[in-house]
Amino acid sequence: MSTAPLEATIEQRTNRNGQARSFISSTRVRVLDIYALAELQGQSADQIVEALPHLSLNQVYTALAYCFAYRDEIVRQFREEEDLADEYRKLTGPGPLASKLASKETRSDSIPS
């Protein structure tokens, strides 16, 4: 059984904004997505494979190993993604769901006559 280095199973690609992002080789899944599922949503590797059945358990563990090896870079990328999303929210305003929820809150806050 050969053990390929992390860099052989994780590839760097440039997104539309010219930023380098890490992907699981031969997939469209970002390492950042695996990080979010595992670290932020608390999913196990088995649960991630269940949610993304085209990935193998080995690929998920490799992505997680990459996350731990390059944690600062992954966290930086995650913050960049959040900043970009905030920028788009400012440009477009609240979406239909946010508007609907806000109007519901306004109605429930009012005192009935």
WOQUIGI-V72886 format. One line per field, one symbol per residue. ss: DSSP state (@ for helix, = for strand, . for the rest). A space follows every 10 residues. Layout:
BEGIN
ss: ???
END
This chain:
BEGIN
ss: .....@@@@= ====.....= ====.....= @@@@@@@@@@ ....@@@@@@ @.....@@@@ @@@@@@@@@. @@@@@@@@@@ @@@@@@@@@@ @@...@@@@@ @@@@@@@@@. ...
END
